[in-house]
Amino acid sequence: MATGDFAVDIAAINSTLSSIEKVLRIDDMQAQVAELEILASAPDLWDDQANAQRVTGKLSVLQADIGRIKNLRSRVDDVQVLWEMGEAEGDQGILEEAAAELVALEKSIGELEVRTLLSGEYDHREALVSIRSGAGGVDAADWAEMLQRMYLRYCERHGWATEVYETSYAEEAGIKSTTFAVKAPFAYGTLSVEQGTHRLVRISPFDNQSRRQTSFAEVEVIPVVEQTDSVEIPDDDLRVDVYRSSGPGGQGVNTTDSAVRLTHIPTGIVVSCQNERSQLQNKATAMAVLQAKILERTRQEEQAKINALKGDTSGSWGNQMRSYVLHPYQMVKDIRTEFETGNTSAVLDGDIDQFVEAGIRWRREQAS
């Protein structure tokens, strides 16, 4: 938080940035870049496409992270010089420019600091996001679709690639459920704080008497499985159903039974995929989603045992986590962090960075 005293504020920013550089181990990151650059230049790199994508993807992320930190360090040095110049020349315009840059730097460094809090076992992974409509009938189905758009817009704002694996459309409007992948490093650690029940209060556009309606949708976020994960699913534990892909209103998206639904019999977990033309590709994608869900369930069971030993009976922090009120007033409020805003249209258009950052900081405080 800026104090208005430039010397104090620049010292605080310098200290925070130095801490970030230490936590992220910049020297280690640069050493990893050097090793990956050697691997990336190998002539036979693309003989194994999966490995090539892993190498080039990790290299790209590390280079971007290092570039971001170096850019911030350069800006911190430059703003100090700019302030000293303004004071020496008694130029109010330069001093105001330096003060504005200091505020911008505080925001950028604060955002980067949040990244250092993502140190969980799976935080570095890509994410699978599932949204399901809850109580509220057609309004809930519409609300689930609004949430899907909000998260896809959030990812778009950050330049994160997404891929929708499956969407089950409701009869009148909206969706019953959807699952999509967020293909970016630390997507799971970042978005996992969004998991839980989201509540919407508004005048229903589907009610001819224009009555206020409360509806709910559930957001689930799980990490994508990696090759090192041990998630074996015996054929006997699996039921495979194929069906024809469809879109809103039931129109045919394809003329063959290419969509795949997998049911894991021991747990009852069901996943579907219909985004590919090939039944084989859909089955492979659905299997990856199923493995991720089984891995997450195992992790949750292990955590529950630990909580039981600790005497933790508080329940999951993810449930009933945020309220979105569009009538009789405009407000979005996070129940856990108590962060709120009146700019509901911006939030529903994907501007949820402050909610995500507050959630990450809150989670770290709860764990300490």
QUIJO-V533772 format. One record per residue. N is the residue number from 0. RES is the residue in one small letter. OMEGA is omega in whole degrees, -180 to 180 (999 if undefined). NEAR is the number of other C-alpha atoms within 8 Angstrom. Layout:
n:N res:RES omega:OMEGA near:NEAR
n:N res:RES omega:OMEGA near:NEAR
This chain:
n:0 res:m omega:-179 near:3
n:1 res:a omega:-179 near:7
n:2 res:t omega:-176 near:7
n:3 res:g omega:176 near:5
n:4 res:d omega:-172 near:7
n:5 res:f omega:-177 near:8
n:6 res:a omega:-180 near:6
n:7 res:v omega:-177 near:8
n:8 res:d omega:-179 near:11
n:9 res:i omega:177 near:11
n:10 res:a omega:180 near:8
n:11 res:a omega:180 near:8
n:12 res:i omega:178 near:12
n:13 res:n omega:-179 near:9
n:14 res:s omega:-180 near:8
n:15 res:t omega:-179 near:10
n:16 res:l omega:178 near:10
n:17 res:s omega:178 near:8
n:18 res:s omega:179 near:8
n:19 res:i omega:179 near:11
n:20 res:e omega:180 near:10
n:21 res:k omega:-179 near:8
n:22 res:v omega:-178 near:7
n:23 res:l omega:177 near:8
n:24 res:r omega:-176 near:8
n:25 res:i omega:180 near:9
n:26 res:d omega:178 near:6
n:27 res:d omega:179 near:7
n:28 res:m omega:180 near:11
n:29 res:q omega:177 near:10
n:30 res:a omega:177 near:8
n:31 res:q omega:178 near:8
n:32 res:v omega:-180 near:11
n:33 res:a omega:179 near:8
n:34 res:e omega:-179 near:8
n:35 res:l omega:178 near:11
n:36 res:e omega:177 near:9
n:37 res:i omega:179 near:8
n:38 res:l omega:-177 near:9
n:39 res:a omega:-179 near:10
n:40 res:s omega:180 near:7
n:41 res:a omega:-177 near:7
n:42 res:p omega:-179 near:5
n:43 res:d omega:-176 near:6
n:44 res:l omega:-173 near:12
n:45 res:w omega:172 near:8
n:46 res:d omega:175 near:6
n:47 res:d omega:-172 near:8
n:48 res:q omega:-179 near:8
n:49 res:a omega:179 near:6
n:50 res:n omega:180 near:9
n:51 res:a omega:179 near:12
n:52 res:q omega:178 near:8
n:53 res:r omega:-178 near:8
n:54 res:v omega:-177 near:11
n:55 res:t omega:179 near:10
n:56 res:g omega:-180 near:8
n:57 res:k omega:179 near:8
n:58 res:l omega:-179 near:11
n:59 res:s omega:-179 near:8
n:60 res:v omega:-180 near:9
n:61 res:l omega:180 near:11
n:62 res:q omega:179 near:9
n:63 res:a omega:180 near:8
n:64 res:d omega:180 near:8
n:65 res:i omega:179 near:11
n:66 res:g omega:180 near:8
n:67 res:r omega:-179 near:8
n:68 res:i omega:179 near:9
n:69 res:k omega:179 near:8
n:70 res:n omega:179 near:8
n:71 res:l omega:178 near:10
n:72 res:r omega:178 near:9
n:73 res:s omega:180 near:8
n:74 res:r omega:178 near:9
n:75 res:v omega:179 near:12
n:76 res:d omega:-177 near:8
n:77 res:d omega:-177 near:8
n:78 res:v omega:178 near:11
n:79 res:q omega:178 near:10
n:80 res:v omega:-179 near:8
n:81 res:l omega:179 near:11
n:82 res:w omega:180 near:12
n:83 res:e omega:178 near:8
n:84 res:m omega:179 near:9
n:85 res:g omega:179 near:13
n:86 res:e omega:-179 near:9
n:87 res:a omega:-177 near:7
n:88 res:e omega:-178 near:6
n:89 res:g omega:-176 near:6
n:90 res:d omega:-177 near:9
n:91 res:q omega:179 near:7
n:92 res:g omega:179 near:7
n:93 res:i omega:179 near:11
n:94 res:l omega:178 near:12
n:95 res:e omega:178 near:8
n:96 res:e omega:179 near:8
n:97 res:a omega:180 near:12
n:98 res:a omega:179 near:10
n:99 res:a omega:179 near:8
n:100 res:e omega:179 near:9
n:101 res:l omega:179 near:10
n:102 res:v omega:179 near:9
n:103 res:a omega:179 near:8
n:104 res:l omega:180 near:12
n:105 res:e omega:179 near:11
n:106 res:k omega:-178 near:8
n:107 res:s omega:-179 near:8
n:108 res:i omega:176 near:12
n:109 res:g omega:178 near:8
n:110 res:e omega:180 near:9
n:111 res:l omega:180 near:9
n:112 res:e omega:179 near:10
n:113 res:v omega:180 near:11
n:114 res:r omega:-179 near:7
n:115 res:t omega:180 near:10
n:116 res:l omega:-180 near:9
n:117 res:l omega:-176 near:12
n:118 res:s omega:179 near:7
n:119 res:g omega:-175 near:7
n:120 res:e omega:-176 near:5
n:121 res:y omega:-172 near:8
n:122 res:d omega:-175 near:13
n:123 res:h omega:-172 near:13
n:124 res:r omega:170 near:13
n:125 res:e omega:-174 near:14
n:126 res:a omega:169 near:15
n:127 res:l omega:-178 near:14
n:128 res:v omega:175 near:12
n:129 res:s omega:178 near:11
n:130 res:i omega:180 near:14
n:131 res:r omega:176 near:12
n:132 res:s omega:-180 near:14
n:133 res:g omega:-179 near:11
n:134 res:a omega:178 near:8
n:135 res:g omega:175 near:11
n:136 res:g omega:-176 near:8
n:137 res:v omega:177 near:11
n:138 res:d omega:179 near:12
n:139 res:a omega:178 near:15
n:140 res:a omega:177 near:17
n:141 res:d omega:179 near:11
n:142 res:w omega:178 near:14
n:143 res:a omega:179 near:17
n:144 res:e omega:177 near:10
n:145 res:m omega:178 near:9
n:146 res:l omega:177 near:10
n:147 res:q omega:180 near:10
n:148 res:r omega:-179 near:11
n:149 res:m omega:-178 near:12
n:150 res:y omega:177 near:9
n:151 res:l omega:177 near:10
n:152 res:r omega:177 near:10
n:153 res:y omega:180 near:12
n:154 res:c omega:179 near:13
n:155 res:e omega:179 near:9
n:156 res:r omega:-178 near:8
n:157 res:h omega:-180 near:6
n:158 res:g omega:180 near:6
n:159 res:w omega:177 near:10
n:160 res:a omega:177 near:9
n:161 res:t omega:176 near:10
n:162 res:e omega:179 near:8
n:163 res:v omega:-178 near:10
n:164 res:y omega:-175 near:13
n:165 res:e omega:174 near:11
n:166 res:t omega:177 near:10
n:167 res:s omega:-175 near:8
n:168 res:y omega:176 near:12
n:169 res:a omega:-175 near:11
n:170 res:e omega:-174 near:7
n:171 res:e omega:-179 near:5
n:172 res:a omega:176 near:9
n:173 res:g omega:-176 near:15
n:174 res:i omega:173 near:15
n:175 res:k omega:-178 near:12
n:176 res:s omega:175 near:12
n:177 res:t omega:174 near:14
n:178 res:t omega:176 near:12
n:179 res:f omega:180 near:12
n:180 res:a omega:173 near:12
n:181 res:v omega:-171 near:14
n:182 res:k omega:179 near:11
n:183 res:a omega:177 near:10
n:184 res:p omega:179 near:9
n:185 res:f omega:178 near:11
n:186 res:a omega:-179 near:14
n:187 res:y omega:-179 near:17
n:188 res:g omega:-179 near:13
n:189 res:t omega:-173 near:11
n:190 res:l omega:-178 near:11
n:191 res:s omega:178 near:10
n:192 res:v omega:178 near:11
n:193 res:e omega:-177 near:12
n:194 res:q omega:177 near:13
n:195 res:g omega:-178 near:12
n:196 res:t omega:179 near:13
n:197 res:h omega:-173 near:13
n:198 res:r omega:180 near:12
n:199 res:l omega:175 near:12
n:200 res:v omega:-179 near:13
n:201 res:r omega:170 near:11
n:202 res:i omega:-174 near:10
n:203 res:s omega:175 near:10
n:204 res:p omega:-178 near:6
n:205 res:f omega:-179 near:7
n:206 res:d omega:-177 near:7
n:207 res:n omega:175 near:6
n:208 res:q omega:178 near:4
n:209 res:s omega:178 near:9
n:210 res:r omega:178 near:8
n:211 res:r omega:-177 near:9
n:212 res:q omega:173 near:10
n:213 res:t omega:-179 near:9
n:214 res:s omega:-173 near:14
n:215 res:f omega:173 near:14
n:216 res:a omega:-177 near:16
n:217 res:e omega:177 near:13
n:218 res:v omega:177 near:13
n:219 res:e omega:179 near:11
n:220 res:v omega:-180 near:13
n:221 res:i omega:180 near:12
n:222 res:p omega:176 near:13
n:223 res:v omega:180 near:11
n:224 res:v omega:176 near:9
n:225 res:e omega:-177 near:5
n:226 res:q omega:-178 near:5
n:227 res:t omega:-180 near:4
n:228 res:d omega:178 near:6
n:229 res:s omega:179 near:5
n:230 res:v omega:-180 near:7
n:231 res:e omega:-180 near:5
n:232 res:i omega:179 near:7
n:233 res:p omega:-180 near:6
n:234 res:d omega:-178 near:5
n:235 res:d omega:-179 near:5
n:236 res:d omega:-171 near:9
n:237 res:l omega:170 near:11
n:238 res:r omega:-178 near:9
n:239 res:v omega:175 near:8
n:240 res:d omega:176 near:7
n:241 res:v omega:-179 near:10
n:242 res:y omega:-177 near:9
n:243 res:r omega:178 near:11
n:244 res:s omega:179 near:12
n:245 res:s omega:-180 near:9
n:246 res:g omega:-180 near:9
n:247 res:p omega:179 near:8
n:248 res:g omega:177 near:6
n:249 res:g omega:-179 near:6
n:250 res:q omega:-177 near:7
n:251 res:g omega:175 near:9
n:252 res:v omega:179 near:7
n:253 res:n omega:-172 near:10
n:254 res:t omega:178 near:6
n:255 res:t omega:179 near:6
n:256 res:d omega:-175 near:10
n:257 res:s omega:179 near:16
n:258 res:a omega:-175 near:16
n:259 res:v omega:174 near:15
n:260 res:r omega:179 near:14
n:261 res:l omega:176 near:15
n:262 res:t omega:176 near:11
n:263 res:h omega:-170 near:12
n:264 res:i omega:-178 near:9
n:265 res:p omega:-176 near:5
n:266 res:t omega:-177 near:5
n:267 res:g omega:179 near:7
n:268 res:i omega:179 near:9
n:269 res:v omega:175 near:9
n:270 res:v omega:179 near:10
n:271 res:s omega:174 near:11
n:272 res:c omega:-179 near:14
n:273 res:q omega:-174 near:12
n:274 res:n omega:-179 near:9
n:275 res:e omega:176 near:10
n:276 res:r omega:-175 near:9
n:277 res:s omega:177 near:7
n:278 res:q omega:-179 near:12
n:279 res:l omega:180 near:7
n:280 res:q omega:178 near:9
n:281 res:n omega:179 near:16
n:282 res:k omega:-180 near:13
n:283 res:a omega:180 near:8
n:284 res:t omega:179 near:10
n:285 res:a omega:179 near:14
n:286 res:m omega:179 near:9
n:287 res:a omega:178 near:10
n:288 res:v omega:179 near:11
n:289 res:l omega:178 near:13
n:290 res:q omega:180 near:12
n:291 res:a omega:-179 near:12
n:292 res:k omega:178 near:10
n:293 res:i omega:177 near:9
n:294 res:l omega:-179 near:10
n:295 res:e omega:179 near:10
n:296 res:r omega:178 near:8
n:297 res:t omega:180 near:8
n:298 res:r omega:-179 near:8
n:299 res:q omega:179 near:8
n:300 res:e omega:179 near:8
n:301 res:e omega:180 near:8
n:302 res:q omega:179 near:8
n:303 res:a omega:178 near:8
n:304 res:k omega:179 near:8
n:305 res:i omega:180 near:8
n:306 res:n omega:179 near:10
n:307 res:a omega:178 near:9
n:308 res:l omega:180 near:7
n:309 res:k omega:-176 near:6
n:310 res:g omega:-179 near:6
n:311 res:d omega:178 near:8
n:312 res:t omega:-175 near:6
n:313 res:s omega:-180 near:4
n:314 res:g omega:-177 near:5
n:315 res:s omega:178 near:5
n:316 res:w omega:-173 near:7
n:317 res:g omega:-174 near:10
n:318 res:n omega:179 near:8
n:319 res:q omega:-171 near:10
n:320 res:m omega:-179 near:14
n:321 res:r omega:177 near:12
n:322 res:s omega:178 near:13
n:323 res:y omega:-178 near:13
n:324 res:v omega:179 near:12
n:325 res:l omega:178 near:12
n:326 res:h omega:12 near:9
n:327 res:p omega:176 near:6
n:328 res:y omega:-178 near:6
n:329 res:q omega:179 near:11
n:330 res:m omega:169 near:12
n:331 res:v omega:-177 near:14
n:332 res:k omega:176 near:11
n:333 res:d omega:-175 near:12
n:334 res:i omega:-177 near:10
n:335 res:r omega:-173 near:9
n:336 res:t omega:-176 near:8
n:337 res:e omega:174 near:7
n:338 res:f omega:-179 near:9
n:339 res:e omega:176 near:9
n:340 res:t omega:177 near:8
n:341 res:g omega:-178 near:7
n:342 res:n omega:-175 near:9
n:343 res:t omega:-178 near:12
n:344 res:s omega:178 near:6
n:345 res:a omega:179 near:8
n:346 res:v omega:-178 near:11
n:347 res:l omega:175 near:11
n:348 res:d omega:174 near:10
n:349 res:g omega:180 near:14
n:350 res:d omega:-176 near:8
n:351 res:i omega:-177 near:8
n:352 res:d omega:-177 near:6
n:353 res:q omega:176 near:6
n:354 res:f omega:-179 near:10
n:355 res:v omega:-179 near:12
n:356 res:e omega:179 near:10
n:357 res:a omega:179 near:10
n:358 res:g omega:180 near:12
n:359 res:i omega:179 near:13
n:360 res:r omega:179 near:10
n:361 res:w omega:-180 near:10
n:362 res:r omega:179 near:9
n:363 res:r omega:179 near:9
n:364 res:e omega:-180 near:7
n:365 res:q omega:-177 near:6
n:366 res:a omega:-176 near:5
n:367 res:s omega:999 near:4
